[in-house]
Amino acid sequence: MMRLIFILILALISKCIAFQNLIHNCNCKNVKLLYMGTGNVQGKIFRISTFGESHGTGVGVIIDGCPPRIPLSVNDIQGELNRRKPGQSRLTTPRDEDDIAEIMSGTYNDVTLGTPIAIIVRNKDQRSKDYDEMSAKYRPSHADATYDAKYGVRAVAGGGRSSARETIGRVAAGAVAKKILKLYSGVEIIGYVSKVQDIELVNVDHDKVTEEMVEANIARCPDPIIADKMIQRIDEIRRTGNSIGGVVEVVARNVPSGLGSPVFDKLEAELAKACMSLPASKGFEIGSGFGGTLLSGYDHNDEFYVDDDGIYILLFTNIFSFI
């Protein structure tokens, strides 16, 4: 009986939301509208839903669409979260969090079941009082004013869902996706900092960059000389109480052909949306990016060649970067 009641409730709420979309711009005076935040899901086949606020009980993700019989332990996820967690160096936020992952469902004896995987990371360094002043003031370049304007309420402490702490769910889901891609076609994904203000990594051999090279310094730049310059620049700016931006470059190797679908689900479009949804992201490039406008068509075109088995291969690099 209770299940039937909740099924009916879900059906009604869906209809109410759909009805809201119809009457939003009309002059219906006696209708109460429901304003919902629905932008928390990404993907169609492999679908993730992140949840939680910066200073709430915890943050995490629900993954739907993971195939069964994939070896998956909490260590696979924890390794990636350890690379992301705060307090690792003087260049990151000083917030004291262990970011310990818990797999709540979807696995048995470290093997996926094909059912939804729920992963949670509990917050421990919750200092809501640090943000009391923000309840009456909007921070520049934050989402405080936007949330108030849209919903009429917001999580004052740490920005709530607009905090970069929301990305814990993405990293946890990404760890699962990374393992699936590796098993499927040997995909390797390497990310690193390629630019801090005007200090730029150039002439990098994308085929030779390794995770060990990236993790060798706190700037996470694979070139130690450039990394030292980046660290010095960041330290200089931090001492003035200011901040600067940079560029992250990601290399994907062994990506199978044919991913994506026309026209709105092109792989480039999906990557751009995912990256631009990250907090503070302001630009996205793939392949030659905006630099391609400086080249002629002959210089810019990707060439084909025929391998020993008579298969046509496209010469290009699966590289994208975002600011």
Residue pairs with C-beta under 8 A, 6 or more apart in sequence:
13 34
16 34
17 34
17 36
20 33
20 34
20 35
23 31
23 33
24 33
35 150
35 151
35 152
37 151
37 161
40 49
40 50
40 51
40 161
41 47
41 48
41 49
42 48
42 274
42 277
43 65
45 65
46 63
46 64
46 65
46 66
46 177
46 180
47 63
47 64
47 65
48 61
48 62
48 63
48 64
48 169
48 170
48 173
49 61
49 62
49 64
50 59
50 60
50 61
50 166
50 169
50 170
50 173
51 59
51 60
51 61
51 62
51 169
52 58
52 59
52 60
52 120
52 123
52 161
52 165
52 166
52 168
52 169
53 59
53 155
53 157
53 158
53 160
53 161
53 163
54 123
54 155
54 157
54 158
54 159
54 160
54 161
54 163
54 165
54 166
55 123
55 126
55 127
55 128
55 131
55 155
55 157
55 158
55 160
56 123
56 126
56 155
56 160
57 122
57 123
58 120
58 121
58 122
58 123
59 120
59 121
59 123
59 165
59 166
59 168
59 169
60 118
60 119
60 120
60 121
60 168
60 169
60 172
61 118
61 119
61 168
61 169
61 170
61 172
61 173
62 116
62 117
62 118
62 119
63 106
63 116
63 117
63 118
63 119
63 173
63 176
64 116
66 106
66 112
66 114
66 117
66 176
66 180
67 112
67 114
67 180
68 111
68 112
68 113
68 114
69 111
69 112
69 114
70 111
70 112
70 176
70 179
70 180
70 183
71 110
71 111
71 179
72 103
72 107
72 110
72 111
72 112
72 117
72 176
72 179
73 110
74 101
74 102
74 103
76 175
76 176
76 179
77 101
77 103
77 119
77 172
77 175
77 176
78 100
78 101
79 175
80 171
80 172
80 174
80 175
80 178
81 99
81 101
81 121
81 168
81 171
81 172
81 175
82 99
83 215
84 99
84 167
84 168
84 171
85 97
85 98
85 99
86 92
86 93
86 94
86 95
86 96
86 97
86 99
87 93
87 94
87 95
87 96
87 97
88 218
89 218
90 218
90 235
90 238
91 218
91 219
91 231
91 234
95 125
96 124
96 125
97 123
97 124
97 125
98 124
99 121
99 168
100 121
100 122
101 119
101 120
101 121
101 172
102 119
102 120
102 121
102 122
103 117
103 118
103 119
104 118
104 119
104 120
105 115
105 116
105 117
105 118
106 112
106 113
106 115
106 116
106 117
106 118
107 113
107 117
117 176
119 169
119 172
119 173
121 168
121 172
123 165
126 157
127 157
128 156
128 157
130 157
131 156
131 157
131 158
132 156
134 144
134 156
135 156
138 144
138 145
138 148
141 280
142 159
142 162
143 159
143 162
144 154
144 156
144 159
147 153
147 154
147 155
147 160
147 162
148 154
154 160
155 161
158 165
162 279
163 279
164 278
164 279
164 280
166 279
167 278
167 279
178 187
178 189
181 187
181 189
182 188
184 256
185 254
185 255
185 256
186 254
187 252
187 253
187 254
187 255
187 256
188 252
188 253
188 254
189 250
189 251
189 252
189 253
190 209
190 210
190 211
190 214
190 250
190 251
190 253
191 214
191 248
191 249
191 250
191 251
192 201
192 209
192 213
192 214
192 220
192 221
192 222
192 248
192 249
193 201
193 219
193 220
193 221
193 230
193 246
193 247
193 248
193 249
194 200
194 201
194 204
194 221
194 246
194 247
194 248
194 249
194 321
195 201
195 246
195 247
196 219
196 230
196 233
196 234
196 244
196 245
196 246
197 233
197 237
197 244
197 245
197 246
199 226
199 229
199 230
199 233
200 226
200 247
201 221
201 222
201 223
201 226
201 249
204 222
204 223
204 249
206 251
206 317
206 319
207 253
209 222
209 251
210 222
213 222
214 220
214 221
214 222
216 222
216 224
216 227
217 224
217 227
217 228
217 231
218 231
219 227
219 228
219 230
219 231
219 234
220 227
221 227
221 230
230 246
233 244
234 244
237 243
237 244
245 280
245 282
245 323
246 323
247 321
247 322
247 323
248 321
248 322
249 319
249 320
249 321
250 319
250 320
250 321
251 317
251 318
251 319
252 318
252 319
252 320
253 318
255 318
257 314
259 267
260 266
260 267
260 268
260 269
260 270
268 286
271 284
271 286
271 320
272 284
272 286
275 281
275 284
275 320
275 322
276 284
276 322
278 322
281 322
281 323
282 323
283 322
283 323
284 320
284 321
284 322
284 323
285 291
285 320
285 321
285 322
286 319
286 320
287 316
287 317
287 319
287 320
288 295
288 300
289 321
292 300
302 314
302 315
302 316
303 314
303 315
304 312
304 313
304 314
304 315
305 312
305 313
305 315
306 312
306 313
307 313
